[in-house]
């Protein structure tokens, strides 16, 4: 598990404006792992309380699968 600090309170107004104009906002982030065992890895984005962050127009939990060779 890797905790990512995302955003600052002063960004809320700008992101709210983007949601009003486009219906959503995009957020780009990354985490680094220096060594990973080969195989399928799943990345799940959750709030600090463990609830899933929802993504896309379908509002599905944000989960991504990576295959490391």
C-alpha positions as CSV (number, residue, x, y, z in Angstrom):
1,X,0.0,0.0,0.0
2,X,1.3,3.5,-0.9
3,X,-0.4,6.6,0.5
4,X,-0.5,9.5,-2.0
5,X,-1.1,13.0,-0.9
6,X,-3.4,14.5,-3.5
7,X,-4.2,18.1,-4.0
8,X,-4.6,21.1,-1.7
9,X,-7.7,22.9,-0.5
10,X,-7.0,25.9,-2.6
11,X,-7.4,23.7,-5.8
12,X,-11.1,23.0,-5.0
13,X,-12.4,26.1,-6.7
14,X,-10.5,25.5,-9.9
15,X,-11.6,21.8,-10.0
16,X,-15.2,22.7,-9.3
17,X,-15.1,25.2,-12.3
18,X,-13.8,22.4,-14.5
19,X,-16.6,20.1,-13.4
20,X,-19.1,22.8,-14.2
21,X,-17.7,23.3,-17.7
22,X,-16.9,19.7,-18.6
23,X,-18.8,17.6,-16.1
24,X,-15.5,16.1,-14.7
25,X,-11.9,16.9,-14.0
26,X,-8.8,14.9,-14.8
27,X,-6.1,14.2,-12.2
28,X,-2.7,12.8,-13.0
29,X,-0.6,11.2,-10.4
30,X,2.0,8.5,-10.0
31,X,3.8,6.2,-7.6
32,X,7.1,4.6,-8.0
33,X,8.2,1.1,-7.1
34,X,11.9,0.3,-7.5
35,X,11.4,-3.5,-7.6
36,X,8.3,-5.5,-8.5
37,X,7.9,-9.2,-8.9
38,X,6.7,-10.3,-12.3
39,X,3.0,-11.0,-12.7
40,X,-0.3,-9.2,-12.6
41,X,-0.7,-6.3,-10.2
42,X,-3.8,-4.4,-9.4
43,X,-3.9,-0.8,-8.4
44,X,-7.0,0.3,-6.5
45,X,-7.7,3.9,-5.6
46,X,-9.4,4.4,-2.3
47,X,-10.1,7.2,0.2
48,X,-8.3,7.0,3.5
49,X,-11.3,5.2,5.1
50,X,-10.9,2.4,2.5
51,X,-14.0,3.4,0.4
52,X,-13.3,3.1,-3.4
53,X,-12.7,6.2,-5.4
54,X,-15.2,6.2,-8.4
55,X,-14.0,6.8,-11.9
56,X,-15.6,7.5,-15.3
57,X,-19.1,8.2,-16.4
58,X,-20.2,4.9,-15.1
59,X,-18.8,5.8,-11.6
60,X,-17.1,2.4,-11.1
61,X,-14.4,1.8,-8.6
62,X,-11.0,2.9,-9.9
63,X,-9.0,-0.3,-10.4
64,X,-6.2,-0.9,-12.9
65,X,-4.4,-4.1,-13.7
66,X,-0.7,-4.0,-14.7
67,X,1.3,-7.0,-16.1
68,X,4.9,-6.8,-15.1
69,X,7.2,-9.1,-17.3
